[in-house]
């Protein structure tokens, strides 16, 4: 664990029980919204459930996931969730 990294509590009351590291590791940088939809996906939520929670449309959620998969170099949401967990970008609280 990087001692200079800070962990902040989830910004929304309805956000899943995960925390986001502010210090990115291994060159992958995600936007706050990308982190948010990734966290919901880690909790098993569908695109429809995510967009209803984060107040954007379903195609917007799918767009964020397209960017996330591209940044991690993976082809599935679960692979992206695994990479984020592996790199310490999200953690179970």
C-alpha positions as CSV (number, residue, x, y, z in Angstrom):
1,X,0.0,0.0,0.0
2,X,1.3,3.4,-1.0
3,X,1.5,5.6,2.1
4,X,1.0,8.7,0.1
5,X,-2.3,7.5,-1.4
6,X,-5.4,8.8,0.2
7,X,-8.6,6.9,0.5
8,X,-11.8,8.8,0.6
9,X,-15.3,7.7,1.5
10,X,-17.9,7.3,-1.2
11,X,-19.3,10.6,-2.4
12,X,-22.9,9.5,-2.7
13,X,-25.0,8.0,0.0
14,X,-26.4,5.5,-2.5
15,X,-22.9,4.5,-3.7
16,X,-21.8,1.0,-3.1
17,X,-19.6,0.0,-0.2
18,X,-16.3,0.6,-2.0
19,X,-13.7,3.3,-1.7
20,X,-11.7,5.0,-4.5
21,X,-8.0,5.7,-4.3
22,X,-7.2,9.2,-5.4
23,X,-3.6,8.2,-6.4
24,X,-3.8,6.2,-9.6
25,X,-1.3,3.4,-10.1
26,X,0.3,1.8,-13.2
27,X,-0.6,4.7,-15.5
28,X,-4.4,4.1,-15.6
29,X,-6.4,7.3,-14.9
30,X,-10.1,7.1,-14.6
31,X,-12.6,10.0,-14.4
32,X,-14.7,10.3,-11.4
33,X,-17.8,9.1,-13.4
34,X,-15.8,6.1,-14.8
35,X,-14.9,5.2,-11.2
36,X,-18.5,5.5,-10.1
37,X,-19.9,3.3,-12.8
38,X,-17.1,0.8,-12.3
39,X,-17.9,0.7,-8.6
40,X,-21.6,0.0,-9.3
41,X,-20.6,-2.7,-11.8
42,X,-18.4,-4.3,-9.1
43,X,-21.6,-4.6,-7.1
44,X,-23.3,-6.5,-9.9
45,X,-25.5,-3.7,-11.2
46,X,-26.7,-3.7,-14.9
47,X,-26.3,-0.7,-17.1
48,X,-29.9,0.2,-16.6
49,X,-29.6,0.0,-12.8
50,X,-26.4,2.1,-12.9
51,X,-27.9,4.9,-15.1
52,X,-30.9,5.1,-12.9
53,X,-28.6,5.6,-9.9
54,X,-26.0,8.0,-11.3
55,X,-28.5,10.1,-13.3
56,X,-27.3,9.7,-16.8
57,X,-28.7,7.6,-19.7
58,X,-27.9,3.9,-20.5
59,X,-25.9,4.8,-23.6
60,X,-23.8,7.1,-21.4
61,X,-23.1,4.3,-19.0
62,X,-22.1,2.1,-21.9
63,X,-19.8,4.8,-23.2
64,X,-18.0,5.1,-19.9
65,X,-17.5,1.3,-19.9
66,X,-16.2,1.4,-23.4
67,X,-13.6,4.0,-22.2
68,X,-12.8,1.9,-19.1
69,X,-12.3,-1.3,-21.1
70,X,-10.0,0.6,-23.5
71,X,-7.9,2.1,-20.8
72,X,-7.4,-1.3,-19.1
73,X,-7.0,-3.1,-22.4
74,X,-9.7,-5.6,-21.6
75,X,-12.8,-6.8,-23.4
76,X,-15.3,-7.2,-20.5
77,X,-16.7,-5.3,-17.6
78,X,-15.7,-8.0,-15.2
79,X,-12.1,-7.9,-16.5
80,X,-12.1,-4.1,-15.9
81,X,-13.4,-4.6,-12.4
82,X,-10.8,-7.2,-11.7
83,X,-8.0,-4.9,-13.0
84,X,-9.3,-2.0,-10.9
85,X,-9.3,-4.1,-7.8
86,X,-5.9,-5.6,-8.7
87,X,-4.4,-2.1,-9.2
88,X,-6.0,-0.7,-6.1
89,X,-8.2,1.8,-7.8
90,X,-11.3,0.4,-6.0
91,X,-11.4,-1.5,-2.7
92,X,-14.1,-3.2,-0.7
93,X,-14.7,-1.2,2.4
